[in-house]
Amino acid sequence: MIVSGDRFLAELEALGQIGWVEGEGMDRPAFSSSYDAAREFVSGIMREAGFTVRVDGVGNLFGRIEGSDPSLPVILAGSHLDAVPGGGKYDGPLGVMAALEAARSIKEKKLPLRHPLEVVGFTGEEGGEMGGTFGSRAFAGLIEESLPGEKLAGAGLTSEGVRSSKTDPSQIACYFELHIEQGPYLERRNISIGIPTGIVGISRYAVSLNGEPNHAGTTPMKERKDAMREAAELLSEWFAWTDTRDDFVCNVGV
């Protein structure tokens, strides 16, 4: 199937102007005015293309084209529309707009499609008050019932809206997402596209090192219990170990 690359790129660049701050990057957090404008921009393209458009109870955007057999589960494709502070134009929107262009081309060319196809723009993927992957977690029914009401109200949401956003997994045939590479592996090897077989697993640890205060000018080095020095040695060991692995990274903050 041939899609319109020029149309896709033009719309992707236009979307990238919403919330863009020159010299700083993207300012488009979920539930902000710039995010709402981006979602409305995409939903407008969907409506113009003849999609059935809806926004669920947490702000996830869906654009649907029907297949020949409405009893079949839906094929879902997309990504997210919000951005981390200072992020780039394509992290998330690339997947949404690529899926939209593919679905629109299928519809325009009247290609046979048995399953319904939905393009999704998830909300709150990048974190914030609701935590990361908020929209997709709500879609999967993984939002805790104890989520504070004031947080929901601050985002214009309700507990009922969160509950209503949960989908029946049996109604999803599969999910596709095109995403920018978030590292240098493919680019350095001049590989156009890769298909991941896994995703980064994250473990976080809080480590405390307790030293002993003494006079900075007169306490001999051999008699000091300097927490910063111990931390530096510990970090050096950690980084030396990660250098021996291709599938492990270590990030440290204070």
C-alpha positions, 0 to 999 in steps of 0.5 A, spaced: 500 500 500 502 506 498 501 512 503 502 520 502 508 521 505 508 528 503 501 529 507 504 525 513 510 529 514 506 536 513 501 534 518 506 531 523 510 538 522 504 542 523 502 538 530 509 539 532 508 546 532 503 546 537 506 547 544 513 548 541 518 553 544 524 555 540 530 553 543 527 549 549 523 544 546 516 541 547 511 544 552 505 539 551 504 536 558 497 532 558 491 536 560 494 542 558 491 547 553 497 545 548 495 538 549 488 539 548 489 543 542 494 538 539 488 532 540 483 537 537 488 538 531 488 530 530 481 529 531 479 534 526 484 530 521 480 524 523 473 527 522 475 530 515 477 523 513 471 520 515 473 516 521 468 515 527 472 519 533 471 519 540 474 521 546 474 516 552 473 518 560 481 520 561 482 523 554 484 518 550 483 519 543 480 514 538 479 514 530 475 508 527 474 505 520 470 499 520 471 493 517 467 488 513 466 484 519 464 488 525 464 482 530 471 481 529 476 485 535 479 491 533 486 492 530 489 498 534 495 502 532 497 509 535 502 512 540 501 518 545 500 526 544 503 529 550 510 530 551 516 530 556 518 537 558 523 540 553 522 533 549 522 533 541 516 533 536 516 526 534 516 522 541 509 519 540 506 523 535 510 520 530 506 513 531 499 517 532 500 520 525 503 514 521 497 510 524 492 515 522 495 516 515 495 508 514 488 508 516 486 514 511 490 511 505 486 504 507 479 508 507 481 512 501 483 506 496 477 502 499 482 496 501 479 490 504 479 490 511 475 485 515 477 487 522 475 494 525 481 499 525 482 504 530 488 509 531 489 511 538 492 517 541 493 515 549 494 521 554 498 522 559 504 517 557 509 521 559 507 522 567 505 528 571 500 528 577 497 521 574 504 518 573 506 515 567 502 511 562 496 514 565 491 513 559 494 506 557 493 504 564 486 506 564 485 503 558 487 496 560 484 497 567 490 498 571 488 505 575 488 504 582 481 505 585 484 509 590 487 515 586 486 521 589 479 525 587 483 532 587 488 529 582 482 527 578 478 533 579 485 538 577 485 534 570 478 535 569 477 527 570 472 523 574 473 516 578 467 514 573 471 516 567 477 512 569 472 506 570 469 507 563 475 507 560 477 500 561 476 496 555 475 488 554 482 485 552 478 480 548 476 486 543 483 487 541 486 483 536 493 486 536 496 493 537 501 496 533 506 502 535 511 506 530 516 510 535 522 514 534 529 510 536 530 513 543 538 511 543 543 511 537 543 503 536 539 503 529 542 510 527 549 508 528 548 502 524 544 506 518 538 501 519 532 504 517 527 500 522 527 495 528 522 491 531 523 490 538 522 483 542 522 486 549 522 493 553 526 496 558 525 493 565 526 499 570 528 498 578 529 503 582 533 503 589 534 509 594 541 508 597 544 511 603 551 512 605 552 515 612 559 518 614 562 521 620 563 529 620 570 531 622 574 537 621 575 538 613 582 541 614 585 537 620 582 530 619 587 526 616 585 522 609 586 515 612 582 517 618 576 520 615 569 517 613 567 521 608 560 519 605 561 522 598 568 519 597 564 512 599 559 514 594 564 515 588 567 509 589 561 505 589 558 509 583 565 507 579 564 500 581 557 500 578 559 503 572 565 499 571 560 493 571 555 496 566 560 497 561 561 489 561 554 489 559 550 490 552 543 490 555 544 494 562 544 501 564 545 505 570 542 512 572 544 515 578 541 521 581 541 525 588 
